[in-house]
Amino acid sequence: MQADELLAIVTNELEERKAENITTIDVIGKTSFTDYMVIATGTSERHIKALCNYVALELKNKGVIPRGIEGAQGAEWVLMDLGDVILHVMTAQTREFYQLEKLWSVENTEDNTELSYADE
């Protein structure tokens, strides 16, 4: 399955199941292990588990099995590795604390200026 198709299924399922603040980050060229990161907020631990279960079920119906699911025990943050898409579903408090959007939105700046040291 193409990355764009996978992304569409994941975001569609999250929207239908009332996930909040769904954000997609294009990390093509920034990392070699995935193309997209999807970050969503669940209203409770139960909601987070349900969101991930529904995404996994929909993907299974399409013949896609997640490579791994981490964090389902505590459910404050569940990560689903879908290959070309990594899904993070977390509580609002956990999302605010880790600020993944900020981490992955750092732009690559090519600064060709030489550093000058005071000791030189």
C-alpha positions as CSV (number, residue, x, y, z in Angstrom):
1,M,0.0,0.0,0.0
2,Q,1.3,3.5,-0.9
3,A,2.1,5.9,1.9
4,D,-0.5,8.4,0.8
5,E,-3.2,5.7,0.9
6,L,-2.1,4.5,4.3
7,L,-2.1,8.1,5.6
8,A,-5.6,8.7,4.3
9,I,-7.0,5.6,6.0
10,V,-5.4,6.5,9.3
11,T,-6.5,10.1,9.3
12,N,-10.0,9.1,8.1
13,E,-10.4,6.6,10.9
14,L,-9.2,9.1,13.5
15,E,-11.6,11.8,12.3
16,E,-14.5,9.4,12.3
17,R,-13.7,8.3,15.9
18,K,-13.5,11.8,17.2
19,A,-9.8,12.1,17.8
20,E,-8.8,15.7,18.5
21,N,-6.1,18.0,17.0
22,I,-5.0,15.6,14.3
23,T,-1.7,16.7,12.9
24,T,0.2,15.2,10.0
25,I,3.9,15.9,9.7
26,D,5.7,15.1,6.4
27,V,9.1,13.8,7.4
28,I,10.2,12.7,4.0
29,G,13.9,13.7,3.7
30,K,14.2,14.3,7.5
31,T,14.3,10.6,8.4
32,S,14.7,7.3,6.7
33,F,12.4,5.2,8.8
34,T,9.0,6.7,7.8
35,D,7.4,9.2,5.5
36,Y,4.7,10.7,7.7
37,M,4.0,11.1,11.4
38,V,0.4,11.5,12.6
39,I,-0.2,12.9,16.0
40,A,-3.7,12.9,17.6
41,T,-5.1,13.5,21.0
42,G,-7.6,11.3,22.7
43,T,-9.9,12.5,25.4
44,S,-9.1,9.6,27.9
45,E,-7.0,6.5,28.1
46,R,-10.0,4.5,27.0
47,H,-10.5,6.7,24.0
48,I,-6.8,6.4,23.0
49,K,-7.0,2.6,23.1
50,A,-10.2,2.6,21.1
51,L,-8.8,5.0,18.5
52,C,-5.8,2.7,18.0
53,N,-7.9,-0.4,17.9
54,Y,-10.2,1.0,15.3
55,V,-7.2,2.1,13.1
56,A,-5.6,-1.3,13.5
57,L,-8.9,-3.1,12.6
58,E,-9.5,-0.9,9.5
59,L,-5.9,-1.5,8.3
60,K,-6.3,-5.3,8.9
61,N,-9.4,-5.2,6.7
62,K,-7.2,-3.6,4.0
63,G,-4.5,-6.3,4.5
64,V,-2.0,-4.1,6.5
65,I,-0.7,-5.3,9.8
66,P,1.0,-2.8,12.1
67,R,4.7,-3.5,12.5
68,G,4.4,-2.7,16.2
69,I,2.3,-1.1,18.8
70,E,3.9,0.4,21.9
71,G,2.3,1.9,25.1
72,A,-1.1,0.3,25.0
73,Q,-0.7,-0.7,28.7
74,G,-0.8,2.8,30.2
75,A,-2.4,4.3,27.2
76,E,-1.3,7.9,27.9
77,W,0.7,7.6,24.7
78,V,0.3,4.8,22.1
79,L,2.6,4.6,19.2
80,M,1.7,2.5,16.1
81,D,4.4,1.7,13.6
82,L,2.7,1.3,10.2
83,G,5.9,1.5,8.2
84,D,5.4,4.6,6.0
85,V,3.2,6.2,8.7
86,I,3.9,6.4,12.4
87,L,0.9,7.1,14.5
88,H,1.1,8.8,17.9
89,V,-2.1,9.0,20.0
90,M,-1.8,10.6,23.4
91,T,-3.5,12.5,26.1
92,A,-3.5,16.3,25.9
93,Q,-1.2,16.5,28.9
94,T,1.3,14.1,27.4
95,R,1.2,15.8,24.1
96,E,1.8,19.2,25.6
97,F,4.8,17.8,27.6
98,Y,6.6,16.1,24.7
99,Q,5.7,18.6,22.0
100,L,6.5,16.2,19.1
101,E,5.3,18.7,16.5
102,K,8.0,21.1,17.7
103,L,10.6,18.4,17.6
104,W,9.8,17.4,14.0
105,S,9.1,20.8,12.6
106,V,12.7,22.1,13.1
107,E,13.8,23.3,9.6
108,N,17.2,22.3,8.2
109,T,19.1,25.5,7.8
110,E,22.3,25.4,5.9
111,D,24.4,28.1,7.5
112,N,27.7,28.3,5.6
113,T,29.2,30.9,7.8
114,E,32.4,30.1,9.6
115,L,32.4,30.0,13.3
116,S,34.9,32.3,14.8
117,Y,36.4,31.6,18.2
118,A,37.5,34.2,20.6
119,D,40.8,32.4,21.3
120,E,41.9,32.5,17.7
